[in-house]
Amino acid sequence: MADSLRPSDVAALRFRELRKRRDLTVQQVVDALKDLGMTELTTSVITNLELGRRDGSGRRRMTLEELIALAYVLDVPPLELLAPLGQDIKVTILPSLEVEPYELRNWLTGTGRLENRPTPDNPEDLRFWTVTSEPIRLHDRFTEASKTLHQADLEKRTAEKIGDPQRIQTTRTTYADALQVWAEALNRIHAAGMKPPTYAPKWIEDAIDFGFLNAQG
């Protein structure tokens, strides 16, 4: 049977495992945290976090700020500490609610709604989830389109540098297709009133020339 752990305990155990895999001592982590201004995370504090030792007020739980700092030092996604995949564990997110790490990860990233809700099929609840998670989907779509466009742009510029006419034509077509998908994703972000991630200014110029951007783009 899989162990059931609180989120802070999962994060602490996973941090300890990854710290050792990175071949870092607790002192090295403390030194790195000190350089980042996290002086309250001393050697004893981190050791207690890793081992789940109790202090005067009960077990010492990892705070959100500490989780982010520790993930930064290890150079791993914070989600990898909180909801590690492939682990035979369950995460107790509420006293009466345990979930698998993949369920927790999907919920935290907005890609999946927890099914064991008090009213899982309530239309208003489903609508509210869809509305509030839409910015995440828009961001992910834009990010993926940006990666594809970046690759197409690189291949086009490489072909132009080489001077192969057939390859230039092919890569320009691929670039235009990728640019259209990217512009459509950007149009959706602007329509939602969101600030998009940074992108190459040239893409905007090209998208305008192709007529791919709406007025607000």
Secondary structure, 3 states (H helix, E strand, C coil): CCEEECHHHHHHHHHHHHHHHCCCCHHHHHHHHHHCCCCCCCHHHHHHHHHCCEECCEECCCCHHHHHHHHHHHCCCHHHHHCCCCCCEEEEEECCEEECHHHHHHHHCCCCCCCCCCCCCCHHHHHHHHHHHHHHHHHHHHHHHHHHHHHHHHHHHHHHHHCCHHHHHHHHHHHHHHHHHHHHHHHHHHHCCCCCCCCCHHHHHHHHHHCCCCCCC
